């Protein structure tokens, strides 16, 4: 995940979040609260930038998952070749975590539309 930082300035202070981490890991209520704050205090250009940052994070995770999946399938092929029969391989916790983050990022994009009424 990248280190894209998004900042919301509001009358009594500011809030900064790392886009990939915040939208990929935070609970829905926190995301909604942040989006309401951004809707009230950010220009449409800034909000569009946030949407693009979330999409970029999703594409980055998608590319990482594709690479890891390829490595995993080559590993399984090598294991089958070595032992001469199919082998069981437990799902990778890293791949599972990246999949969870992607699902959360997609959900975050849906929340943007819901909270910002786009």
JOPEPE-V755098 format. One record per pair of residues at least 6 apart in sequence whose ideal C-beta (glycine too) atoms are under 6 Angstrom apart, sorted by sequence separation. I is the first residue (numbers start at 0). J is the second residue. D is the distance in whole Angstrom. If there is no record, write none. Layout:
I;J;D / I;J;D
//
This chain:
6;13;6 / 7;14;5 / 78;86;5 / 6;15;5 / 4;15;6 / 5;16;6 / 4;17;6 / 5;18;5 / 75;88;6 / 2;17;6 / 3;18;4 / 1;19;6 / 0;19;4 / 67;94;5 / 7;36;5 / 7;37;5 / 9;40;4 / 22;53;5 / 7;40;5 / 64;97;5 / 7;41;6 / 18;52;4 / 19;56;4 / 60;97;6 / 18;56;6 / 60;100;6 / 60;101;5 / 5;49;5 / 57;104;5 / 56;104;6 / 3;52;5 / 53;104;6 / 53;107;6 / 53;108;6 / 23;100;4 / 30;107;6 / 38;115;5 / 35;114;6 / 23;103;5 / 30;110;6 / 34;114;4 / 23;104;5 / 22;104;6 / 31;114;6 / 22;107;4
//
